[in-house]
Amino acid sequence: MTGSVWRAPGMPALLTMVAAGFSGYAVLLPVAPQWAVTGGADAAGAGLVTGVFMLSTVLFQTFVPGALRRLGWGPVLVAGLVLLGAPSLAHLASNELGPVLAIAAVRGAGFAVLTVAGSGAVADLVEPARRGRAIGAFGLAIAGPQLVLLPLAPWVAETFGYQWVFVAGALPLVGIVPAVRLARRLHVRHAEQAAETEAAGHVHAAPGRWAALRALAAPVGVLLGVTLAGGALITFTPQLTGDAVTVTIGLALLTAMAALTRWLVGGLADRFGTHRLLWPFVVVTTVGLGLVAWAAIGAGAGTAGTGDAAASGADASTVPLLVGLAFVGVSYGALQNLTMGEAFAVVPPSQSVFASAVWNIGFDAGSGIGAIIVGLIATGSSFSVAFLVAAAISLATLPLALRRRPEVPAA
């Protein structure tokens, strides 16, 4: 393949499908829990909506590679987009917690397909020499809708009515046509890869699942460290300061820097290799979390839910908080790209979808675990201690970033 990764065969269809799918995900992420609240759910019930969605996603991600092998890309992709998009319209029937949770579970299954199959397709469509830039383009297709629609959706719901958001939540259905085109291209690509392998005379068998998991332990371990940080900051930044403007700017810095670096680091990865670039961003994560912990001390942020930060409103905490969020944003985006590229690099092409599933499970699990760990520590101690622990966990992944890459069978 030559030319821009944006125009590589199959990539326009993939990026269109992913953008449509993540548009539906982004608009409902903040609004579905609030819809349950209008039906009488408390804060715990609202949190359960997101929790059920993510749990369903992680559970079904384990089944996606097998479904793709048995049923083929076309049926699985179409089913995933339907499961993610169509149930959004069912919110119009009820705002009670039970139905909203059921919808979240169904949508989580569809989101599992989109995440695993989407990232797995990148490895199949673009050769390793340009894969970093392809992952960067893939990341932009994910981040773009979230940057615009995630903060806009609650305002639309409150201003114009929830029904408009629920209609927008069905946008994954728009991705069905490009999904069918993508499946056709992948069928051709897999045939080409099989012919190339046969012509090259490769006789090595692909490693078993346990061997592949051992190879994936390093990149996914690094990913867990940074997504733990990101999940915790997205959840608890509003409790670190009483200034709503600071919270808005800080979270915008985190998400914008993540989107930018996930895209830009792709060219560096193609030039220098993903493995060489892992460790500097682990250090950046650790430094950023240290600055957030320092900001929590400066703001007087005590245990979760005490309101100490809001009461103090110390200006001294603002600069280290914003810089810390920006630092973590840089590493959050860069390591998403690099660890995905490294995951594809340590397994043979025949196991790229399996690597995608493991990577996505690591991403989602890390985000959830980060919120839980930091929340528990902050409740028993303080946010400064909690984020110092998160920084220590991030630093503990440095040996994984420096570990020698294993030899990869060609099959």
C-alpha positions as CSV (number, residue, x, y, z in Angstrom):
1,M,0.0,0.0,0.0
2,T,1.2,3.6,-0.7
3,G,-0.1,7.0,0.0
4,S,-2.1,8.4,2.9
5,V,-3.5,5.9,5.5
6,W,-6.7,7.9,5.3
7,R,-7.2,6.7,1.7
8,A,-5.9,3.2,2.2
9,P,-8.5,0.6,0.9
10,G,-11.1,0.0,3.6
11,M,-9.9,2.9,5.9
12,P,-12.6,5.4,4.8
13,A,-15.3,2.8,5.5
14,L,-13.8,1.9,8.9
15,L,-13.4,5.6,10.0
16,T,-17.0,6.4,8.9
17,M,-18.4,3.4,10.7
18,V,-16.4,4.1,13.9
19,A,-17.4,7.8,13.9
20,A,-21.0,6.9,13.6
21,G,-20.8,4.3,16.3
22,F,-19.0,6.5,18.8
23,S,-21.4,9.4,18.1
24,G,-24.2,7.3,19.5
25,Y,-22.0,6.2,22.4
26,A,-21.0,9.8,23.2
27,V,-24.4,11.4,23.3
28,L,-25.9,8.8,25.7
29,L,-22.9,8.4,28.0
30,P,-23.8,11.4,30.2
31,V,-27.6,11.5,29.3
32,A,-28.8,8.0,29.9
33,P,-27.9,8.1,33.7
34,Q,-29.6,11.5,33.9
35,W,-32.7,10.1,32.2
36,A,-32.9,7.4,34.9
37,V,-32.7,10.2,37.5
38,T,-35.8,11.9,36.0
39,G,-37.5,8.6,36.5
40,G,-36.7,8.6,40.2
41,A,-33.3,6.9,40.4
42,D,-30.8,8.1,43.0
43,A,-27.1,8.8,42.4
44,A,-26.3,5.1,42.9
45,G,-28.8,4.1,40.3
46,A,-27.5,6.7,37.8
47,G,-24.0,5.3,38.3
48,L,-25.3,1.8,37.8
49,V,-26.4,2.8,34.3
50,T,-22.8,3.4,33.2
51,G,-21.6,0.5,35.2
52,V,-24.0,-2.0,33.6
53,F,-23.0,-0.6,30.1
54,M,-19.3,-1.1,30.8
55,L,-19.7,-4.5,32.4
56,S,-21.7,-5.7,29.4
57,T,-19.1,-4.3,27.1
58,V,-16.2,-6.1,28.8
59,L,-18.1,-9.4,29.0
60,F,-19.1,-9.4,25.4
61,Q,-15.7,-8.3,24.2
62,T,-14.5,-11.8,25.1
63,F,-16.9,-13.3,22.6
64,V,-16.2,-11.0,19.6
65,P,-13.1,-12.8,18.1
66,G,-15.0,-16.1,18.1
67,A,-18.1,-14.5,16.5
68,L,-16.0,-13.0,13.8
69,R,-14.4,-16.3,13.0
70,R,-17.7,-18.3,12.9
71,L,-20.1,-15.7,11.4
72,G,-17.9,-13.4,9.4
73,W,-17.2,-9.7,9.6
74,G,-20.4,-8.4,7.8
75,P,-23.0,-10.0,10.1
76,V,-21.1,-9.3,13.3
77,L,-20.5,-5.6,12.4
78,V,-24.1,-5.0,11.4
79,A,-25.4,-6.8,14.5
80,G,-23.1,-4.7,16.7
81,L,-24.2,-1.4,15.2
82,V,-27.8,-2.4,15.5
83,L,-27.4,-3.4,19.1
84,L,-25.6,-0.1,19.9
85,G,-27.9,2.2,18.1
86,A,-31.5,0.9,17.8
87,P,-32.1,0.5,21.6
88,S,-31.5,4.2,22.1
89,L,-35.0,4.9,20.8
90,A,-36.4,2.5,23.4
91,H,-35.6,5.1,26.1
92,L,-38.6,7.0,24.8
93,A,-40.9,4.3,26.3
94,S,-39.7,4.6,29.9
95,N,-37.4,6.5,32.2
96,E,-37.6,3.9,35.0
97,L,-34.3,2.4,36.2
98,G,-35.1,-1.2,35.2
99,P,-35.7,-0.5,31.5
100,V,-32.8,1.9,31.3
101,L,-30.5,-0.7,32.7
102,A,-31.7,-3.3,30.3
103,I,-31.1,-0.9,27.4
104,A,-27.6,-0.2,28.7
105,A,-26.8,-3.9,28.8
106,V,-27.9,-4.4,25.2
107,R,-26.0,-1.4,24.0
108,G,-22.9,-2.6,25.8
109,A,-23.0,-5.8,23.7
110,G,-23.0,-3.6,20.5
111,F,-20.2,-1.4,21.8
112,A,-18.1,-4.5,22.5
113,V,-18.3,-5.4,18.8
114,L,-17.5,-1.9,17.6
115,T,-14.4,-1.5,19.9
116,V,-12.9,-5.0,19.3
117,A,-13.7,-5.3,15.6
118,G,-12.9,-1.7,14.8
119,S,-9.4,-1.7,16.3
120,G,-8.7,-5.2,15.0
121,A,-9.6,-4.0,11.4
122,V,-6.8,-1.4,11.6
123,A,-4.2,-4.2,11.9
124,D,-5.7,-6.0,8.9
125,L,-6.1,-3.0,6.6
126,V,-2.7,-1.3,7.0
127,E,0.8,-2.8,7.0
128,P,3.0,-2.5,10.1
129,A,5.2,0.2,8.6
130,R,2.2,2.7,8.6
131,R,0.2,1.2,11.4
132,G,1.0,4.0,13.9
133,R,-0.5,6.6,11.6
134,A,-3.5,4.4,10.9
135,I,-4.1,4.0,14.7
136,G,-3.9,7.7,15.0
137,A,-6.5,8.3,12.3
138,F,-8.7,5.6,14.0
139,G,-8.2,7.5,17.3
140,L,-9.4,10.7,15.7
141,A,-12.5,9.0,14.5
142,I,-13.2,8.0,18.1
143,A,-12.2,11.2,19.8
144,G,-13.8,13.7,17.4
145,P,-17.4,12.7,18.2
146,Q,-16.7,12.6,21.9
147,L,-15.0,16.0,22.0
148,V,-18.1,17.6,20.5
149,L,-21.1,15.5,21.4
150,L,-20.3,14.4,25.0
151,P,-20.4,17.9,26.5
152,L,-23.2,19.0,24.1
153,A,-25.6,16.2,24.7
154,P,-26.7,17.2,28.3
155,W,-27.4,20.8,27.1
156,V,-29.5,19.5,24.2
157,A,-31.5,17.3,26.5
158,E,-32.2,20.1,29.0
159,T,-32.8,22.8,26.3
160,F,-34.7,20.9,23.6
161,G,-35.8,17.7,25.2
162,Y,-34.4,14.2,25.8
163,Q,-36.1,12.8,22.7
164,W,-33.6,14.6,20.4
165,V,-30.6,13.0,22.2
166,F,-32.3,9.5,22.0
167,V,-32.7,10.0,18.2
168,A,-29.0,11.0,18.0
169,G,-28.2,7.9,20.0
170,A,-29.3,5.8,17.0
171,L,-26.5,7.3,14.8
172,P,-24.6,3.9,14.9
173,L,-27.3,2.7,12.4
174,V,-25.8,5.1,9.9
175,G,-22.6,3.1,10.1
176,I,-24.2,-0.1,8.7
177,V,-23.5,0.8,5.0
178,P,-19.8,1.5,5.5
179,A,-19.6,-1.6,7.8
180,V,-20.8,-3.7,4.9
181,R,-18.2,-2.1,2.6
182,L,-15.5,-2.7,5.2
183,A,-16.4,-6.3,5.6
184,R,-16.0,-6.8,1.8
185,R,-12.6,-5.2,1.9
186,L,-11.5,-7.3,4.9
187,H,-12.6,-10.5,3.0
188,V,-10.3,-9.5,0.1
189,R,-7.5,-8.5,2.5
190,H,-7.6,-11.7,4.4
191,A,-7.4,-13.6,1.1
192,E,-4.4,-11.5,0.1
193,Q,-2.7,-12.2,3.5
194,A,-3.3,-15.9,3.2
195,A,-1.7,-15.9,-0.3
196,E,1.3,-13.9,1.0
197,T,1.9,-16.2,3.9
198,E,1.7,-19.3,1.6
199,A,4.0,-17.8,-1.0
200,A,6.5,-16.9,1.7
201,G,6.6,-20.5,2.9
202,H,5.8,-19.7,6.6
203,V,5.4,-22.9,8.5
204,H,5.3,-21.7,12.1
205,A,2.1,-22.3,13.9
206,A,0.5,-19.3,15.6
207,P,1.1,-19.4,19.4
208,G,-1.7,-20.6,21.6
209,R,-3.9,-18.1,23.5
210,W,-1.8,-18.4,26.7
211,A,1.4,-17.6,24.8
212,A,-0.3,-14.7,23.2
213,L,-1.6,-13.4,26.5
214,R,2.0,-13.6,27.9
215,A,3.2,-11.5,25.0
216,L,0.4,-9.0,25.5
217,A,1.0,-8.6,29.2
218,A,3.6,-5.8,28.8
219,P,1.6,-3.5,26.5
220,V,-1.7,-4.1,28.2
221,G,0.0,-3.6,31.6
222,V,1.3,-0.2,30.5
223,L,-2.2,0.6,29.2
224,L,-3.8,-0.3,32.5
225,G,-1.5,2.1,34.3
226,V,-2.5,5.1,32.2
227,T,-6.2,4.2,31.8
228,L,-6.4,3.9,35.6
229,A,-5.1,7.5,35.8
230,G,-7.5,8.7,33.1
231,G,-10.6,7.0,34.6
232,A,-9.8,8.4,38.0
233,L,-9.3,12.0,36.8
234,I,-12.4,12.0,34.6
235,T,-14.4,10.8,37.6
236,F,-13.0,12.9,40.4
237,T,-11.6,16.2,38.9
238,P,-14.9,18.0,39.9
239,Q,-14.2,17.1,43.5
240,L,-10.7,18.5,43.5
241,T,-11.8,22.1,43.1
242,G,-14.9,24.2,43.7
243,D,-14.3,26.3,40.6
244,A,-16.5,25.0,37.7
245,V,-14.5,26.9,35.1
246,T,-11.3,25.2,36.3
247,V,-13.0,21.8,36.1
248,T,-14.2,22.6,32.5
249,I,-10.8,23.8,31.4
250,G,-9.0,20.9,33.1
251,L,-11.2,18.2,31.6
252,A,-11.0,19.9,28.2
253,L,-7.2,19.9,28.4
254,L,-7.2,16.2,29.4
255,T,-9.5,15.1,26.5
256,A,-8.0,17.5,23.9
257,M,-4.4,16.6,24.6
258,A,-5.3,12.9,24.5
259,A,-7.0,13.2,21.1
260,L,-4.1,15.3,19.7
261,T,-1.3,13.0,21.0
262,R,-3.1,9.8,20.0
263,W,-3.1,11.1,16.5
264,L,0.4,12.8,16.3
265,V,2.4,10.0,18.0
266,G,1.4,7.7,15.2
267,G,4.1,9.2,12.9
268,L,6.7,8.9,15.5
269,A,5.7,5.3,16.2
270,D,6.1,4.4,12.5
271,R,9.5,6.1,12.4
272,F,11.1,4.9,15.7
273,G,8.9,1.9,16.7
274,T,6.2,1.7,19.4
275,H,8.4,-0.1,21.9
276,R,11.0,2.7,22.2
277,L,8.4,5.3,23.0
278,L,6.5,3.6,25.8
279,W,8.7,4.5,28.8
280,P,8.8,8.3,28.4
281,F,5.1,8.5,28.5
282,V,4.9,6.3,31.6
283,V,7.1,8.9,33.2
284,V,4.8,11.7,32.0
285,T,1.8,10.0,33.5
286,T,3.6,9.6,36.8
287,V,4.6,13.3,36.9
288,G,1.1,14.4,35.9
289,L,-0.5,12.4,38.7
290,G,2.1,13.8,41.1
291,L,1.1,17.3,40.2
292,V,-2.6,16.5,40.7
293,A,-1.8,15.1,44.1
294,W,0.1,18.4,44.9
295,A,-2.9,20.3,43.7
296,A,-5.2,18.3,46.0
297,I,-3.0,19.3,48.9
298,G,-3.1,22.9,47.9
299,A,-6.8,22.9,47.5
300,G,-7.4,21.2,50.8
301,A,-9.2,18.4,49.1
302,G,-10.0,15.9,51.8
303,T,-11.9,12.7,51.7
304,A,-14.4,12.1,48.9
305,G,-17.7,13.8,49.4
306,T,-16.5,16.1,52.2
307,G,-16.7,19.2,50.1
308,D,-13.4,20.5,51.5
309,A,-12.0,21.4,48.1
310,A,-15.1,23.4,47.2
311,A,-15.0,25.2,50.6
312,S,-11.3,26.2,50.3
313,G,-11.2,27.2,46.6
314,A,-7.5,27.8,46.9
315,D,-6.1,29.5,43.8
316,A,-2.6,28.0,44.5
317,S,-4.0,24.6,43.4
318,T,-5.2,25.7,40.0
319,V,-2.0,25.7,38.0
320,P,-0.6,22.4,39.1
321,L,-4.0,20.8,38.6
322,L,-4.3,22.0,35.0
323,V,-0.7,21.2,34.2
324,G,-1.1,17.7,35.8
325,L,-4.3,17.1,33.8
326,A,-2.6,18.2,30.6
327,F,0.4,15.9,31.3
328,V,-1.8,12.9,31.9
329,G,-3.8,13.8,28.7
330,V,-0.6,13.7,26.7
331,S,0.3,10.3,27.9
332,Y,-3.3,9.0,27.9
333,G,-3.6,9.6,24.2
334,A,0.0,8.6,23.3
335,L,-0.1,5.3,25.2
336,Q,-3.4,4.4,23.7
337,N,-1.8,4.5,20.3
338,L,1.5,3.0,21.3
339,T,0.2,0.1,23.3
340,M,-2.3,-0.8,20.6
341,G,0.5,-0.8,18.1
342,E,2.7,-2.8,20.4
343,A,-0.1,-5.3,21.0
344,F,-0.4,-5.9,17.3
345,A,3.4,-6.2,17.0
346,V,3.8,-8.9,19.6
347,V,1.3,-11.4,18.1
348,P,1.1,-12.8,14.5
349,P,-1.4,-11.2,12.1
350,S,-3.8,-14.2,12.5
351,Q,-4.3,-13.1,16.2
352,S,-4.8,-9.4,15.6
353,V,-8.5,-9.5,16.6
354,F,-7.6,-11.5,19.8
355,A,-5.0,-8.8,20.6
356,S,-7.7,-6.1,20.0
357,A,-10.1,-7.9,22.4
358,V,-7.4,-8.1,25.1
359,W,-6.4,-4.5,24.6
360,N,-10.0,-3.2,24.7
361,I,-10.7,-5.2,27.9
362,G,-7.6,-3.7,29.4
363,F,-8.7,-0.2,28.5
364,D,-12.2,-0.5,29.9
365,A,-11.1,-2.4,33.0
366,G,-8.4,0.1,33.8
367,S,-10.8,3.0,33.5
368,G,-13.2,1.3,35.9
369,I,-10.5,0.1,38.4
370,G,-9.0,3.6,38.5
371,A,-12.2,5.2,39.6
372,I,-12.8,2.5,42.2
373,I,-9.3,2.5,43.7
374,V,-9.0,6.3,43.9
375,G,-12.5,6.6,45.3
376,L,-11.9,4.1,48.0
377,I,-8.5,5.6,49.1
378,A,-9.9,9.1,49.0
379,T,-12.9,8.1,51.1
380,G,-10.6,6.6,53.8
381,S,-7.7,9.1,53.5
382,S,-7.5,12.0,51.0
383,F,-7.4,12.7,47.3
384,S,-3.7,13.7,47.6
385,V,-2.9,10.2,49.0
386,A,-5.2,8.5,46.4
387,F,-3.5,10.2,43.4
388,L,0.0,9.5,44.8
389,V,-1.0,5.8,44.9
390,A,-2.2,6.1,41.3
391,A,1.2,7.7,40.4
392,A,3.0,4.8,42.1
393,I,0.9,2.3,40.1
394,S,1.8,4.1,36.9
395,L,5.5,4.1,37.8
396,A,5.3,0.4,38.6
397,T,4.5,-0.3,34.9
398,L,7.9,1.2,33.8
399,P,9.6,-2.2,33.8
400,L,6.9,-3.5,31.5
401,A,7.6,-0.6,29.1
402,L,11.3,-1.4,29.2
403,R,10.9,-5.2,28.8
404,R,12.4,-6.7,25.7
405,R,9.8,-7.5,23.0
406,P,9.4,-11.3,22.4
407,E,10.0,-12.9,19.1
408,V,6.8,-13.1,17.0
409,P,6.0,-16.2,14.9
410,A,5.2,-15.3,11.3
411,A,1.9,-17.3,11.0
